[in-house]
């Protein structure tokens, strides 16, 4: 009687069965996590115009300016952030956004400082010009 070391199953059949079980049916890996921009003819009457507008004024900038204008109008009504109504909630949200923006300023200053350190080592002349401009701006 001949014996064989072959397994009692077909490895190709097992792979065809198990591999789809462990792999997602679709795989999406965003290039810029957190970013989303979907402009097409389904959700915009003029997609190219919208793209052109966004090249000049992002949605964030547009919302920021609208929020600043709305805040002025809400304040004219005598509203306060602690009010338990839509005006108060808006003012509270606006204040929270300002705190986030202020934190962003500090992060950008840290990055500028790091960039200046690099510039100082790589191009002393340019570093002095930039440092002089910063000193003037801080007076």
C-alpha positions as CSV (number, residue, x, y, z in Angstrom):
1,X,0.0,0.0,0.0
2,X,1.4,3.4,-1.0
3,X,1.3,6.2,1.5
4,X,1.4,9.9,0.7
5,X,2.1,13.0,2.7
6,X,-0.4,15.1,0.8
7,X,-3.0,16.7,3.0
8,X,-6.6,15.5,2.6
9,X,-7.7,18.9,1.3
10,X,-7.0,21.1,-1.7
11,X,-5.0,24.1,-0.6
12,X,-6.3,26.2,-3.6
13,X,-9.9,25.5,-2.5
14,X,-9.1,26.6,1.1
15,X,-7.5,29.8,-0.1
16,X,-10.4,30.7,-2.3
17,X,-12.7,30.1,0.7
18,X,-10.8,31.8,3.5
19,X,-9.1,34.8,1.8
20,X,-12.3,36.6,1.1
21,X,-13.4,36.1,4.7
22,X,-10.3,38.0,6.0
23,X,-10.1,40.8,3.5
24,X,-12.5,43.7,3.2
25,X,-14.7,43.8,0.2
26,X,-13.6,47.4,-0.4
27,X,-10.5,49.2,1.0
28,X,-10.4,53.0,1.3
29,X,-7.2,54.7,2.4
30,X,-7.6,58.5,2.3
31,X,-4.5,60.4,1.2
32,X,-5.5,63.3,3.5
33,X,-7.3,62.0,6.5
34,X,-9.9,64.4,7.8
35,X,-10.2,66.2,4.5
36,X,-13.3,65.8,2.3
37,X,-14.2,67.7,-0.8
38,X,-17.0,66.4,-3.0
39,X,-18.1,68.7,-5.7
40,X,-19.9,67.3,-8.7
41,X,-22.9,67.9,-10.9
42,X,-25.1,66.1,-8.5
43,X,-24.7,68.5,-5.6
44,X,-23.8,71.7,-7.3
45,X,-25.5,73.6,-10.0
46,X,-22.1,75.0,-11.1
47,X,-19.3,72.8,-9.9
48,X,-16.5,74.6,-11.7
49,X,-17.7,77.9,-10.2
50,X,-17.7,76.4,-6.7
51,X,-14.2,75.1,-7.2
52,X,-13.1,78.6,-8.3
53,X,-14.7,80.2,-5.3
54,X,-13.0,77.6,-3.0
55,X,-9.7,78.5,-4.5
56,X,-10.1,82.0,-3.1
57,X,-12.2,81.5,0.0
58,X,-12.4,78.1,1.7
59,X,-15.5,76.9,3.4
60,X,-13.9,77.6,6.7
61,X,-13.1,81.2,5.8
62,X,-16.6,81.7,4.5
63,X,-18.2,80.2,7.7
64,X,-15.8,82.2,9.9
65,X,-16.8,85.5,8.3
66,X,-20.5,84.7,8.4
67,X,-20.1,83.7,12.1
68,X,-18.3,86.9,12.9
69,X,-21.1,89.0,11.2
70,X,-23.8,87.0,12.9
71,X,-22.1,87.4,16.3
72,X,-22.2,91.2,15.8
73,X,-26.0,91.0,15.1
74,X,-26.6,88.7,18.0
75,X,-24.7,91.0,20.4
76,X,-26.9,93.9,19.2
77,X,-29.8,91.9,20.6
78,X,-28.2,91.9,24.0
79,X,-27.5,88.2,24.1
80,X,-24.9,86.6,26.3
81,X,-23.1,83.2,26.0
82,X,-24.7,82.0,29.2
83,X,-28.3,82.5,27.8
84,X,-30.2,79.3,27.3
85,X,-31.4,80.0,23.8
86,X,-30.1,79.8,20.3
87,X,-28.3,83.2,20.6
88,X,-26.5,82.1,23.8
89,X,-25.6,78.7,22.3
90,X,-24.2,80.4,19.2
91,X,-22.2,82.9,21.2
92,X,-20.8,80.0,23.4
93,X,-19.8,78.1,20.3
94,X,-18.2,81.2,18.8
95,X,-16.1,81.6,21.9
96,X,-15.0,78.0,21.9
97,X,-14.0,78.4,18.2
98,X,-11.9,81.4,19.2
99,X,-10.1,79.4,21.8
100,X,-9.3,76.7,19.2
101,X,-8.0,79.3,16.8
102,X,-5.8,80.8,19.6
103,X,-4.3,77.4,20.2
104,X,-3.5,77.1,16.5
105,X,-1.6,80.4,16.6
106,X,0.7,79.1,19.3
107,X,1.3,75.9,17.3
108,X,2.2,78.0,14.2
109,X,4.5,80.2,16.2
110,X,6.3,77.0,17.4
111,X,6.7,75.9,13.8
112,X,8.0,79.4,12.8
113,X,10.6,79.2,15.6
114,X,11.7,75.7,14.4
115,X,11.9,77.0,10.8
116,X,14.0,80.0,12.0
117,X,16.4,77.7,13.7
118,X,16.8,75.8,10.5
119,X,17.2,79.0,8.5
120,X,19.8,80.3,10.9
121,X,22.0,77.3,10.3
122,X,21.5,77.1,6.5
123,X,21.4,80.8,5.4
124,X,22.5,83.3,8.0
125,X,21.9,86.3,5.7
126,X,18.3,85.4,5.0
127,X,17.8,84.5,8.7
128,X,18.9,88.1,9.6
129,X,16.5,89.6,7.1
130,X,13.6,87.5,8.4
131,X,14.5,88.1,12.0
132,X,14.6,91.9,11.4
133,X,11.1,91.8,9.9
134,X,9.8,89.9,12.9
135,X,11.4,92.3,15.3
136,X,9.7,95.2,13.5
137,X,6.3,93.4,13.5
138,X,6.6,92.7,17.3
139,X,7.2,96.4,18.3
